[in-house]
Amino acid sequence: LGQEKFRIYFQMNEEEKAEGLAQQKAENGDAQEKTSKDYYFDSYSHHSIHEEMIKDKVRTESYLQAISHNRGLFREKVVLDVGCGTGILSLFAARAGASRVYAVECSSIADLASQVISLNGFKEVITLVRGKVEEVSLPEEKVDVIISEWMGYFLLYESMLNTVIAARDRWLKPNGKLFPNQASMHCALIEDAEYKAQKLGYWENVYGFDFSPMKALILLEPIVDTVDASQICSTTSQFFHIDLKTVRVEDLSFSRPWSVTATYNSWCHALVVWFDYGFTSCFKKVHVSTGPAAEYTHWKQTVFYLQEPLKLVVGDKVHGTISCKPNARNPRDLDIVLVTNFTNSQGQSWNFTQDFRMR
């Protein structure tokens, strides 16, 4: 194919060559612009990410239960689905009796959503709106309910909550409902010697070579994975909470204290973070935890390895702060700073400040 293009190119006259080069340059420019501006939306165009989310039983059924068990809040109401994806939440709302559902989606998965909506007989109820929430217009001045599955890893990764806040401020009635309406973040210390050794120890001997500088790079990024509840060696600490009715975009850049107590004698290697979310501004409440002791979700947990392990005995106190803000170059990424302070019974102190990048 490459040789064929080469032959065709040299059969062109000089004017055609110039036109071809100009067109190629324009196309390359468009591709680069699209890569920097719309990568996030392009990533949600692929079916696999939606397959993972829909098949996450805990995630999907929490919305199903919250909507179907509170039909009175949806019957004959106008609903806005922010980032509708394949349209599953819009379908739940329509089936619950909504008079109109506006399903807003920017990625090309909207084409599939349109087919699914028509196939299931809800074309007259669900209106698909293609575009960014911040830029589209709705026929309705205000809506009664906003539904959205905006949560990411570490709750805030990908910063879709900003979009929900924008939709709330533009369209939600003063007494309107948000589903879900609250979320919180929690942390605990874990023993994780075996996995840490596998993850980091590998680089000490790579086919006979020392690649240990890789360790520092790996430790810059938190690990998203499942943590067994048996690994937790401390109490838990809630360090962040949001009410979606009142939260502001600036509240999503924060620094919060955390404090835990060792629950058994153990080496501690990392801090694990997870989040809970809830549908509580309704009659039948639904609460979901993504923590190690809860049923598996695709969000898993987020693990931050400490600068060095801490040897704890029952009753030891470990505290610090967690700071989080959107990355300056790509606001959908997160810059996280973890401060850890510990003084043992012998008076020895450990004080770490670690910078992490969630990409």
N, C-alpha and C positions, 0 to 999 in steps of 0.2 A: 504493500500500500504506500509506503514511504517513497519508493522508487517511482511509482506511477505518478504521485503528486509532483515529484521532481521533474519528470519528463513533461508533464502538462504545463508546469510553470515556465519552462524554457521555450515552449511553443508560443507563449504569449508575446505580443508586441510590447514595446516599452511602455506605452500608455496603460495597457492592461496590467503590466507588472506593478506600476506605481499605484493603480487603483487597488490591486490585490494586497499590496503591502499596507496601504492605508487602512483597508478594511480589517486586516489581521491585527494591526496595532490597536484599532478601536475595540475589537473583540477582546483582545488581551487586557485592555484597560478596563472594560466592563467586568471581566472575570475577576480582576484584582479588586475592583470596587466591591463586587458582590461578596468576595471572600472576607473582606474586612468589615463590611457593613451588615451582611445578612447570614453569616455562618450559623448563628444560633437558630434562625428559622429554617435554614436548609437542613440542619441536623434533625429537625423534627418532621422533615418531609419523608424520611425513610420509615417504612412500615415496622421495622424491628423494634424501635423504641416504643411505639404504641402497642405492639404485641406484648412487650414486657409489662407495660403499665396496666393494660386491661386484664392480663392474666394474674396480676398481683391481687389475689383474692381479698386480702385485708384492705387494701387501698380502695378497690372498686366497690366492694360491698359496704364499706363505711358510707359512701355517698348514696348507694342504693337504699340502705336502711334509713339514713337521715332524711332522704327525700320521700320515700314511700311511707314511712311512719309518721310523716308530718304533712300529709296531703293538703290539709287545710291551709297551709302557708303557700301552696302552689296552685290550688284550684282557682281557675279564672284569673290568675295573676300573670304579669309580664315578667319574664325571666331573662337575664343576660348570662350567657356562658362565656367566660373569658378564657381564650385559648382552648377552643373546644376539641381540638385534635380530631379523632375519628367520630366524635359526636355522641359518645355514650352518655355523658352527663345531661346533654340536651334531651336525649331520648328518655332518660329517667324522669326529667322534669315534665316533658310532654305527656308521658304516660300517667303522671300524677295529676294531670288535669290543667296544666298551664294553658292560658288562652293564647299566648304568644311566647316563643323562645327565640332570642337573637343569639345565634352561635357565631362568635367571632374567632377567626383563625387566619393567621398570616401565612403559614407554610402551605405547600402544595398538597398536603394531606387533606386539605379542605375539599379537594375534588372527590376523594374517597368518601368523606363525610357526607357530601351531597348525595352520592349514590346510596349510601346506607340509609339516610333519612328518607329518601324516596321509596326505597325498597320496603321499608317498614311502615309506610303509610302515614308519615308525619310531615309531608311536604307542605301541607296547608297550615301547620302549626309552627314549625321550625323554619326560621329564615336564616340562611347562611350568609354571613357578612365577611368577605375576604379582605384582609388588610390588618394593619396594626391598630390596636385599641386607641392609641393616642391620636390616630389620624382619621379613623372612620366616623361616619355619621349614622345615627339610628333614626328611624321614623318616629319613635317614641321620645318624648321629652325626658321621662323618668321611668325607672323600672322598679318592680317590687322586691325582686330577689336577684342577687348576684351569686352564681356558683362558679367555682374555679378550682382546679387542682394545680396549685401554684408552687407547692413545696418541692424543694430540691435536696440533694445531699447537704448535710449540715443545715438543714432547713432553708437556708438563704442562698445556696449556690444557684447561679443563673439569674438571680434577682428578678424573677417573674412577679414577685409581690409588688414591685413598683408599678407594674401594669394594672394589677388589681386595685391598688390605691387610686390610680388615675381614673379607672372606670367607676369606682365608688364616688369619687368627688364630682365626676361629670353627670352620672346618671342615677345613682341610688336615691330613692325617696328618703326623707328624714326618718321615717319609721321602717325603712326597708331592712331586709335580712341579708346576711352574708353567710354562705355555706362553703367551708367552715368559717367560724367567727373568732377562733382563738388558737394560739399555738404557743408552745414553750420548749425551751432547750434545757437539757440535763447532762450531767457528767459524773463520772466515777473513775477511780483508779483500777487498773487491771494488772494481773501477772501475765506476761506474754513472752517469756524467755525463749520458748521453742520457735515460735513464728518469727520473732525478731532475729534470732540467730540464722534462720533460713533466709530471711529477707536481706540482712546486712552481712552476715558472716560469709556468704557466698563470694563476696567481692575481695576477700583476703587472698584467695587463690583461684584465679581464673585461668585454667589450663597452664598452671605454673607461673602465672604473672600476678603481681600485686595491683589490684584495681581499687584499693581502699579509698581513694578520693571520691569514688562513686557514692560512698556512704553519706557524705555531707549533702549531696544533691538529692538523694532519696529521702533524707530526713526533712528536706524543705517542703515536701508535700505530704499532707495527712493521707492516710490509707482508708479507703472506703471498703469495708468488708464486714462479715458477720463475726460477732464476738460471742463466745459461749458465756452464759450467765455465771458458770462456775469460775470464770476467770476474775470476776469482780472481787476486789479485796478491800473495799471501803464502802461507806455510806454513799448516797447520791446527793447531788446538789443541783437545784434548779437555779440557773444563772440568767435566764432571759425569758421574758413573757411578752406576748403582744395580743392586743385586742384589735381585731381588724376593723372595727367600727371607728376607732380613734387613732390608730397608728399612722405616723407620718413617714415619708421617705427618709427623712433625716434620722429617725429613730433606728433605722436599720444599720447605721454605723454606730457602734457602741463599744463600751468597755465595762465589763461587769465582774464583780468578785465571785469566786467560788471557794468552797471550803468543805472538806470531807474528813471523816475519821476512819482510821484503819479498823477493819472488822476481824482480821486474823493476822497472825505473824506471816509475813510474806515479803518477797522482793516485788517491788512495783516497777513496771517498765513503761507504762503509757497511761494517758488519760483518754477515755472513750467518751464520745459525745453522741447523743441521740435527741430526737424531738418527739413531742406528743402534739396532737391537734384534736380539736373538738368542735362538734356542732351542739352548742349549748343554749343558743337563743331560740329555743323551740321546746315543744311539749315533750317529745321523745328524744332525749339527748343521746348522742353517740360520741364516744371517746376512743381515740386510737393512740397507742404507744408504739414507737419503732425501736424501743430499747432491747437490750440483750435478752431480757426475760420474756419478751413478748413474741408473738408469732412473726415469722419471717415476712419482711417487706422488701421491695426492690431498693428502698432507700438504705437498707442495712444500717451500719453505724460508722462513725468517723473516728479513726484512731490517730492520736498524736503521740509519737514516741518521745519520751523525756530525754534530755541531754545525757543523763546517766541514770541507771536504776537506783531506786531508793529502798533501803532495807527498813521495813516497817514492823512494828509490834502493835498488838491490839491497843486501841486508844490513842495512837499517834494522830496528831492533827497535821493535815497538809492543806495549804490554801494558796491562793493566787488570784490572777485576773485573766479573763479572756477578752481580747479586743478583736473587733471584726469591722472591716470596711470594704466597699467595692474597690477593685483594682483601678488605678487611674487610667490605664491604657485600655482595659477591657472591663467595663463595670459589671459584666456578668460573672467575672472571676472574683475571688475573695482574697484579701490579705488579712491574715490572722496572726495575732501575737499572743503567745501563751506565757504567762509568768507563773512560776512554781516556787513556793517557799516551804521549807521543812526544817525543823530543828528537832533532833532526837533527844532522848532522855539523858544522854551524856553531854548535851550542849553543842554537839556538832551541827552545823547548819549547811543547807544546800539551797541555793537561790539561782534559778534559771530564768532567762528571758530568751525565748525562741521565736523566730519568725517563720511562718508557714505560708505557702502559696497554694491556694486551691484552684486548679486549672482544669 
